[in-house]
């Protein structure tokens, strides 16, 4: 038995001519909207993560001397 993900109903207004043309051409509007929304959610998550990483990196306040010490310590540990 295949487990289905829970779904939600959304309502979107599009031009009637586009909807009719898509229907005539056999285009699965629901699948396209779902794929596009998934992609946009993925992009938004990546953008949010990039911002968090940038903020974290910018909040690190090491002097040049501290960086040299950290690198030397890392080399010694090898």
Backbone bond lengths (Angstrom), bond angles and torsions (degrees), N, CA, C in turn:
res aa  C-N    CA-C-N  psi(-1)  N-CA   C-N-CA  omega(-1)  CA-C   N-CA-C  phi
1 X - - - 1.444 - - 1.533 109.33 -
2 X 1.319 117.15 129.26 1.459 122.80 -178.66 1.516 109.35 -86.52
3 X 1.331 115.30 126.60 1.460 120.13 178.93 1.520 109.28 -83.06
4 X 1.317 116.73 124.31 1.458 121.29 179.98 1.523 110.20 -93.10
5 X 1.317 115.35 141.53 1.459 121.59 175.87 1.530 108.26 -72.36
6 X 1.323 117.61 144.79 1.464 119.29 175.34 1.532 109.40 -64.45
7 X 1.304 115.92 146.35 1.466 120.13 -178.32 1.523 110.56 -123.99
8 X 1.325 114.87 165.86 1.458 122.14 174.92 1.517 108.06 -129.23
9 X 1.301 115.24 151.88 1.459 120.87 177.52 1.518 108.19 -94.10
10 X 1.338 115.79 131.38 1.461 120.38 173.92 1.518 108.11 -124.14
11 X 1.289 116.09 156.24 1.455 121.00 -179.87 1.519 108.54 -121.15
12 X 1.325 115.37 129.32 1.457 120.80 -178.82 1.523 108.61 -132.50
13 X 1.301 116.00 132.74 1.467 119.61 176.27 1.525 108.89 -95.08
14 X 1.335 114.56 128.71 1.461 121.24 175.41 1.525 107.76 -131.00
15 X 1.313 114.62 162.00 1.467 117.97 178.11 1.524 109.26 -61.65
16 X 1.308 116.10 137.06 1.463 122.49 -177.11 1.530 111.39 -58.06
17 X 1.341 117.51 -42.04 1.461 119.64 -177.49 1.531 111.95 -62.59
18 X 1.331 116.90 -35.98 1.465 120.28 178.69 1.527 109.74 -68.33
19 X 1.328 116.17 -43.82 1.466 119.93 179.59 1.524 110.82 -61.17
20 X 1.328 116.74 -45.23 1.465 120.63 -179.09 1.529 111.30 -65.25
21 X 1.315 116.63 -41.16 1.467 120.92 178.61 1.533 110.41 -63.31
22 X 1.326 116.26 -43.69 1.463 120.70 178.80 1.529 110.32 -61.38
23 X 1.315 116.64 -42.04 1.468 120.91 179.89 1.527 110.30 -63.84
24 X 1.333 117.47 -44.01 1.467 121.74 178.82 1.529 111.41 -60.90
25 X 1.321 115.69 -35.55 1.460 120.53 -177.77 1.528 112.84 -85.87
26 X 1.309 117.03 -1.67 1.458 120.89 178.35 1.520 114.05 74.92
27 X 1.311 115.99 25.65 1.463 120.56 -179.53 1.529 109.19 -79.18
28 X 1.318 115.39 130.04 1.467 121.83 178.65 1.526 108.39 -84.34
29 X 1.327 115.65 92.87 1.463 121.39 -175.04 1.523 111.11 -60.67
30 X 1.314 117.63 -43.13 1.459 121.66 -179.03 1.518 110.70 -58.63
31 X 1.340 116.46 -45.33 1.467 120.14 -178.72 1.526 110.94 -64.48
32 X 1.323 116.74 -40.12 1.466 120.23 179.71 1.524 110.70 -65.65
33 X 1.319 116.73 -44.41 1.465 120.16 179.69 1.524 110.20 -63.43
34 X 1.338 116.69 -43.03 1.458 120.08 -179.35 1.526 111.22 -63.67
35 X 1.346 117.53 -45.84 1.469 120.96 178.70 1.522 111.29 -61.58
36 X 1.322 116.00 -44.26 1.462 120.57 -178.95 1.522 110.93 -64.78
37 X 1.319 117.35 -42.13 1.458 120.85 178.58 1.527 111.05 -65.50
38 X 1.335 117.03 -41.40 1.467 120.33 176.23 1.521 111.05 -58.65
39 X 1.325 116.96 -43.76 1.463 121.93 -179.68 1.531 110.81 -64.02
40 X 1.324 117.16 -42.95 1.463 120.52 179.71 1.526 111.35 -66.29
41 X 1.335 117.30 -37.33 1.465 120.95 176.33 1.526 109.36 -63.96
42 X 1.338 116.83 -43.51 1.460 121.23 179.07 1.530 110.42 -60.56
43 X 1.331 117.00 -45.99 1.466 121.03 179.13 1.531 111.29 -61.42
44 X 1.325 117.09 -42.11 1.466 121.07 -179.70 1.524 110.77 -64.76
45 X 1.335 117.39 -39.28 1.468 120.80 178.37 1.521 111.01 -64.95
46 X 1.332 116.17 -42.08 1.468 120.32 178.58 1.523 110.33 -63.42
47 X 1.318 116.51 -44.21 1.465 120.64 179.76 1.530 110.82 -61.70
48 X 1.332 116.40 -41.77 1.467 120.94 178.57 1.522 110.91 -63.80
49 X 1.335 116.46 -43.08 1.459 120.90 179.13 1.528 110.72 -64.77
50 X 1.336 117.24 -42.73 1.461 120.35 178.16 1.528 110.86 -59.84
51 X 1.332 116.67 -40.28 1.463 120.71 179.26 1.527 110.69 -64.67
52 X 1.348 116.47 -42.94 1.464 119.98 178.70 1.519 111.63 -62.63
53 X 1.334 116.74 -41.81 1.467 120.80 179.47 1.524 109.82 -64.52
54 X 1.336 116.11 -44.07 1.466 119.93 179.64 1.529 110.94 -61.60
55 X 1.336 116.59 -43.34 1.462 120.22 178.94 1.529 110.61 -63.86
56 X 1.324 116.77 -40.17 1.467 120.45 179.29 1.517 110.46 -64.50
57 X 1.329 116.62 -44.75 1.465 120.19 179.48 1.521 111.41 -64.25
58 X 1.321 116.24 -38.77 1.467 119.73 179.70 1.526 112.16 -69.89
59 X 1.316 117.10 -23.63 1.462 119.77 -178.90 1.526 112.48 -83.15
60 X 1.327 116.90 -11.58 1.464 120.49 178.49 1.521 107.89 -79.00
61 X 1.318 115.68 121.80 1.462 120.23 -176.57 1.526 109.81 -116.16
62 X 1.318 115.66 81.74 1.460 121.37 176.26 1.517 108.94 -102.69
63 X 1.311 115.76 141.49 1.460 119.82 172.46 1.526 107.34 -83.79
64 X 1.313 116.21 167.31 1.468 120.10 178.69 1.518 110.48 -59.67
65 X 1.319 116.73 -39.41 1.464 120.85 178.76 1.519 112.59 -62.83
66 X 1.326 116.18 -38.88 1.469 119.68 178.33 1.526 111.15 -66.29
67 X 1.347 116.74 -39.61 1.472 120.11 177.12 1.532 110.08 -61.64
68 X 1.316 117.11 -43.30 1.466 120.97 179.82 1.523 109.50 -60.96
69 X 1.323 117.52 -44.35 1.467 121.38 179.40 1.528 111.25 -62.31
70 X 1.322 117.81 -43.63 1.467 121.99 -179.98 1.524 110.28 -62.50
71 X 1.326 116.96 -43.11 1.469 120.59 179.71 1.521 110.75 -65.76
72 X 1.325 117.14 -43.67 1.467 120.34 178.67 1.525 110.59 -62.64
73 X 1.327 117.31 -43.31 1.461 120.77 178.16 1.527 111.64 -61.10
74 X 1.325 116.07 -40.25 1.459 120.05 179.41 1.521 110.63 -65.23
75 X 1.329 117.15 -37.82 1.476 120.86 178.79 1.529 111.01 -66.57
76 X 1.319 116.39 -39.97 1.455 121.22 -179.58 1.532 110.59 -65.13
77 X 1.335 116.80 -36.62 1.461 121.57 -179.07 1.522 112.76 -65.89
78 X 1.309 118.12 -23.16 1.467 121.49 179.88 1.480 108.69 -71.18
